[in-house]
Amino acid sequence: MNSAQVDAYLRRLGVEHPAWPTVDVLRELHLRHLQSVPFENLSLHLGEPIVLEEKHLVDKLVGARRGGFCYELNGAFAALLKALGFDVTLLAGRVYGDEGVTGIPYDHLALRVRTVDGGEWLADVGYGAQSHGPLAFGDRGEQADPGGVFRIVEAGPDRAGVRGGSASADGDLDLIKNGRPEYRLEVRPRVLADFGAGAWWHSTSPESHFRRSLVCSRVTEEGGRITLSGRRLTATAPDGTREVRELESDGEVLAAYRERFGVVLEEVPRVRGS
């Protein structure tokens, strides 16, 4: 990323250019990203390609003021952090289901970030309802966050439901949220191109939940969450209470995308199915 792209990205997040890549700066960037750039899968239903190249990701998130899913959000965020002087490693994850690790290889992309004032952090702005701030990578105790209580623990033996590859958990880590496993992380460094097959699968497979639904969601400035799923608009307060409203017209849907998420669309996205 060049300096103009960095400045434009920071303006999208509403933050000043930081002097140093410290943990406090990482926390601010992480939260502002969750508040400003929505988690969304609209491209899959608008016929737009998912291109895992840094320039394309930055053009989409910054130039077009869109969001994306994990590969896009964390891929672009990694580029910004590197440009600001952070040491960033891309990690592959597999999402847990009811019967164990059911996600495909390269199911999820998360970031391991080192700051100049010491420490390593798990940063993830691409998992939907996740921690509002980065988590201490080496801390094996409970880490309280507005998004829940998290733990990063050494992975145990896999349960049923592993898709392909080895069932070994050597060196892997499990992310636990409120006592429930969310995803398993490999600690081996990856590059963005490694996630191409995962992005293709989620974009095309009838088994992918992204192909079967529409979602656009972000953290609110008050610490809650606003989500548009199809025509259902859900506002969740920080205390967990919800207000749900069904939008009746295409005009209301387009206005919600524009006013609630800053996403300007020419047409209402509709689930294209498998």
C-alpha positions in Angstrom: 0.0 0.0 0.0 1.2 3.5 -0.8 0.8 6.4 1.5 -2.3 7.7 -0.2 -4.0 4.4 0.1 -3.0 4.2 3.8 -4.4 7.7 4.4 -7.7 6.8 2.6 -8.0 3.6 4.6 -7.5 5.5 7.9 -10.1 8.1 6.9 -12.5 5.2 6.2 -11.9 4.1 9.8 -12.1 7.6 11.2 -8.7 7.6 12.9 -5.5 9.7 12.7 -2.3 8.3 11.3 -0.5 6.7 14.3 3.0 7.6 15.2 4.0 4.1 16.3 2.6 0.5 15.8 1.7 0.0 19.5 -0.9 -2.2 21.1 -3.1 0.8 21.9 -3.1 1.8 18.2 -3.9 -1.8 17.3 -6.9 -1.8 19.7 -8.2 1.4 18.2 -7.8 0.2 14.6 -9.4 -3.1 15.4 -12.5 -1.6 17.0 -12.9 1.1 14.4 -12.7 -1.5 11.7 -15.5 -3.5 13.2 -17.6 -0.3 13.5 -16.8 1.1 10.1 -16.4 -1.8 7.7 -19.3 -4.3 7.7 -19.0 -8.1 7.6 -21.0 -8.9 4.4 -21.3 -11.6 1.7 -23.2 -9.4 -0.8 -20.7 -10.0 -3.6 -21.6 -13.6 -3.8 -25.2 -12.7 -4.6 -24.5 -9.7 -6.8 -22.3 -11.7 -9.2 -19.1 -10.0 -8.1 -15.9 -12.0 -8.0 -13.9 -12.5 -4.8 -10.3 -11.6 -5.7 -7.7 -12.2 -3.0 -5.2 -9.6 -4.1 -4.1 -6.7 -1.9 -5.0 -4.0 -4.5 -8.4 -5.4 -5.2 -9.2 -5.8 -1.5 -8.2 -2.2 -0.7 -10.1 -0.9 -3.7 -13.2 -2.7 -2.5 -13.1 -1.7 1.1 -11.7 1.8 0.7 -12.5 2.9 -2.8 -15.9 1.3 -3.1 -16.6 1.6 0.7 -17.8 -2.0 0.8 -17.2 -4.8 3.4 -16.5 -8.4 2.9 -16.0 -11.7 4.6 -13.0 -13.0 6.5 -10.5 -13.4 3.7 -11.3 -9.9 2.4 -11.6 -8.0 5.8 -8.6 -9.6 7.5 -6.6 -9.6 4.2 -7.1 -5.9 3.8 -6.6 -5.2 7.5 -3.3 -7.1 7.3 -2.1 -4.9 4.5 -2.9 -1.7 6.5 -1.2 -3.0 9.6 1.9 -3.9 7.7 2.0 -0.5 6.1 1.8 1.1 9.5 4.8 -0.9 10.8 3.1 -3.9 12.5 4.6 -7.4 12.2 1.7 -9.4 10.8 1.3 -13.2 10.1 -1.7 -14.7 8.4 -3.1 -17.8 10.0 -5.5 -20.4 8.7 -8.5 -21.5 10.8 -11.3 -24.1 10.7 -14.6 -23.3 12.2 -16.2 -25.5 14.8 -19.7 -27.0 14.3 -21.8 -29.1 16.6 -19.7 -32.2 16.2 -16.2 -30.8 16.2 -14.1 -29.0 13.6 -16.3 -29.2 10.5 -14.8 -26.3 8.5 -12.8 -27.0 5.4 -9.1 -26.3 5.3 -8.5 -22.6 5.0 -12.0 -22.0 6.2 -11.1 -18.8 8.0 -8.3 -16.2 8.0 -7.1 -14.5 11.2 -4.0 -12.4 12.1 -1.1 -12.8 14.5 0.2 -9.3 15.2 3.3 -8.1 17.0 3.6 -4.6 18.3 6.7 -2.5 19.0 5.8 -2.3 22.7 5.9 -6.0 23.2 3.4 -8.8 23.0 1.7 -10.8 20.3 -2.0 -10.4 19.5 -4.8 -12.3 17.8 -6.6 -9.8 15.6 -9.7 -10.8 13.7 -12.1 -8.2 12.1 -13.6 -10.8 9.8 -15.5 -13.3 11.9 -18.8 -11.5 12.5 -19.6 -11.5 16.2 -16.1 -11.6 17.6 -14.0 -9.8 20.2 -14.1 -6.0 19.9 -10.3 -5.8 20.5 -7.3 -8.0 19.8 -6.7 -10.9 22.2 -3.3 -11.6 23.9 -2.0 -14.5 21.8 0.1 -16.1 24.5 -2.5 -15.7 27.3 -4.2 -19.0 28.1 -6.5 -17.6 30.7 -9.9 -15.8 30.3 -9.8 -12.5 28.4 -12.9 -10.3 29.0 -14.1 -8.2 26.1 -17.3 -6.4 25.2 -17.9 -9.2 22.7 -17.7 -11.9 25.4 -15.2 -13.9 27.5 -12.5 -15.5 25.3 -9.7 -18.0 25.8 -7.0 -19.1 23.5 -6.0 -22.7 24.4 -3.9 -25.5 23.2 -6.0 -27.7 20.9 -6.9 -31.2 22.0 -7.7 -34.2 19.8 -10.2 -33.6 17.1 -13.7 -34.8 17.6 -15.9 -36.2 14.8 -16.6 -34.1 11.7 -13.1 -33.2 10.5 -13.1 -32.6 6.7 -10.1 -33.8 4.9 -6.4 -33.5 5.8 -4.8 -34.7 9.0 -6.6 -34.9 12.3 -3.5 -33.9 14.2 -3.8 -30.9 16.5 0.0 -30.5 17.1 0.7 -26.9 17.8 -2.9 -25.8 16.9 -4.9 -23.4 19.1 -8.6 -23.3 19.8 -10.4 -20.0 20.3 -13.1 -20.3 22.9 -15.9 -17.8 23.3 -18.2 -17.9 26.4 -17.1 -21.6 26.9 -17.8 -22.7 23.3 -15.1 -23.4 20.8 -15.3 -21.0 17.8 -12.5 -22.0 15.5 -9.1 -23.9 15.5 -6.0 -22.0 14.3 -2.9 -23.4 12.8 0.2 -21.5 13.9 2.1 -22.0 10.6 2.4 -18.7 8.6 0.4 -18.4 5.5 0.1 -16.1 2.5 -3.1 -14.6 1.1 -3.0 -16.8 -2.0 -3.2 -19.9 0.2 -6.9 -19.0 1.0 -8.0 -18.9 -2.7 -9.5 -22.4 -2.5 -11.4 -21.6 0.6 -12.8 -18.4 -0.9 -13.8 -20.3 -4.0 -15.5 -23.0 -2.0 -17.5 -20.6 0.1 -18.4 -18.7 -3.0 -19.6 -21.7 -5.0 -20.4 -24.7 -2.9 -24.1 -25.4 -2.0 -22.8 -26.5 1.4 -21.5 -23.1 2.2 -23.8 -21.1 4.5 -22.6 -17.9 2.6 -24.3 -19.2 -0.5 -27.6 -19.8 1.3 -28.1 -16.5 3.0 -27.4 -12.7 2.9 -25.7 -10.9 5.7 -24.4 -7.4 6.4 -23.4 -6.7 10.0 -21.2 -4.3 12.0 -20.5 -3.3 15.6 -22.3 -0.1 16.6 -20.7 2.9 18.3 -22.6 2.0 21.5 -21.0 -1.5 21.5 -24.0 -3.4 20.2 -24.5 -4.8 16.7 -26.7 -3.9 13.7 -27.4 -6.7 11.1 -29.4 -6.9 7.9 -30.1 -10.4 6.8 -32.2 -10.4 3.7 -35.0 -8.0 4.6 -34.7 -8.5 8.4 -33.0 -5.7 10.2 -31.8 -6.6 13.7 -30.5 -4.0 16.2 -28.8 -5.7 19.2 -28.1 -3.5 22.2 -24.9 -4.0 24.4 -27.1 -5.7 27.0 -28.2 -8.3 24.4 -31.8 -7.0 23.9 -32.9 -7.0 20.3 -35.2 -5.0 18.1 -36.2 -6.8 14.9 -38.0 -5.2 11.9 -38.9 -6.6 8.5 -38.3 -4.2 5.7 -41.1 -4.3 3.2 -39.8 -2.5 0.1 -36.7 -2.6 -2.0 -36.3 1.1 -1.3 -36.2 0.4 2.5 -33.6 -2.3 2.0 -31.3 -0.1 -0.1 -31.8 2.8 2.4 -30.8 0.5 5.2 -27.6 -0.6 3.5 -26.8 3.0 2.7 -27.7 4.6 6.1 -26.8 1.8 8.5 -23.7 0.4 6.8 -22.5 3.0 4.3 -23.0 0.5 1.5 -24.4 2.1 -1.6 -26.0 -0.5 -4.0 -27.8 -0.1 -7.3 -29.9 -3.2 -6.8 -31.1 -5.3 -3.8 -29.0 -8.4 -3.5 -31.0 -11.7 -3.5 -29.9 -15.2 -2.6 -28.8 -16.9 -5.8 -28.9 -20.3 -4.2 -26.6 -23.2 -4.9 
